[in-house]
């Protein structure tokens, strides 16, 4: 059971809360011994409560997954997200457009943010590829998997 | 692509999260919509080794009338490109050169100031590409005032 008090219409679908609890979720009342509220069907269905991100080395065979490992400085790296992107790629079935929306600025538009945090706690918002830096925030997603 | 050549050694924690609350997952048709943001478990990458010349230490540079000579390899000698970096046409005579981490990537970018107008090289490519991707700030200062920068918060 999760308590959505104060966040009933907007909450983070975290792995911590939903991993292992895939399936239908129902509205319950603590005044009724936490049984499903009569006459109310499933409120939502949890299928894949996670975004998996892996760190890849494109210069190794098949873009080896180097997540959680050590690499020499100078290694080129890519990030790959390979699940839960279907709702992004099929917008009219699941959501309205969230990219280049009227009223949203450059930092609030887009589908995904990638957070890269240094040991000193600084969160990087851009990363360099040679002389150019690329943003990590408000990323548009066009393919699955997304790299 | 992330080229780690100029990043300091250490462990970096990487995660991804959906951005807007209309990332609507697993919504049952016919029921009230619930909106959620999804986040990933963080993963890490550790950068080891490295060339001292590409450390995070601050290096010197020199500026004159829109031309910048930046001692990127930190040896105190002008070696020319590609070891060092020459930037041309970023500024004009009488303008004040600025440096700072405008985009939060821990590297230093250049900028230029004149009478309340700021041109900041947000994407760090050493060229003025317009706003966006670079940053133009107007009416923040007046003639005779001195620009200052810092991480105020």
Interface residues (C-beta under 8 A of the other chain):
Chain A: X8 X9 X10 X11 X12 X13 X14 X15 X41 X42 X43 X44 X45 X46 X47 X48 X49 X50 X51 X52 X53 X54 X55 X58 X66 X67 X68 X69 X70 X71 X72 X73 X74 X75 X76 X77 X78 X79 X81 X84 X87 X88 X94 X95 X96 X98 X106 X108 X109 X110 X111 X112 X113 X114 X115 X116 X117 X118 X119 X122 X123 X124 X125 X126 X127 X128 X129 X130 X131 X132 X133 X134 X137 X138
Chain B: X1 X2 X3 X4 X5 X6 X7 X8 X9 X10 X11 X12 X13 X14 X15 X16 X17 X18 X19 X20 X21 X22 X23 X24 X25 X26 X27 X28 X31 X32 X34 X35 X36 X37 X38 X39 X40 X41 X43 X44 X45 X46 X47 X48 X49 X50 X51 X54 X103 X104 X105 X106 X107 X123 X124 X125 X126 X132
